[in-house]
Amino acid sequence: MKKFGYYSKPLNFNPKGKVIALNNNGCYEFNFWLVKDRFDPGAQIEWLEKELKDLESAGGFALIIAHIPLIDCLHEYGVRMKALMERY
């Protein structure tokens, strides 16, 4: 959380679930840091894919929260995030 602003936390009411909080500023069109890394800022997508894969293997589920809708995500980041959402 301190470095890139994304994290996951097990649910108190169901041990098979997790809340996954994303920092999807990586898809915000006015985020000028994207000039440096438009593909996966902070390796968040790589981390998210591992989280979802592990949950799937354990028969779990995720509640994903974010502050920018995925439909508004731009660049390669948006394409990869949408692919993950469709896959899982």
TAUR-V19858 format. One record per residue. PHI is phi as a letter, one per 40 degrees, with the letter a starting at -180 (NA if undefined). PSI is psi in whole degrees, 0 to 359 (* if undefined). Layout:
PHI/PSI  PHI/PSI
//
This chain:
NA/317  c/324  c/315  b/350  g/18  b/153  a/170  b/154  a/132  c/148  c/138  c/324  c/351  a/109  c/346  c/351  b/161  b/148  c/130  b/117  b/123  b/148  b/89  c/35  c/345  c/348  b/6  c/127  c/337  c/16  c/100  c/348  c/344  c/343  c/326  c/318  a/95  c/353  c/308  a/75  d/128  g/13  f/31  c/319  c/319  c/314  c/315  c/318  c/319  c/317  d/313  c/321  c/316  c/318  c/317  c/316  c/326  c/1  g/26  c/190  a/164  b/144  b/112  b/129  b/148  a/164  b/351  b/125  d/141  d/332  c/337  c/0  c/141  b/171  g/197  c/327  d/310  c/319  c/315  c/319  c/316  c/322  c/320  c/317  c/321  c/322  c/316  b/*
//
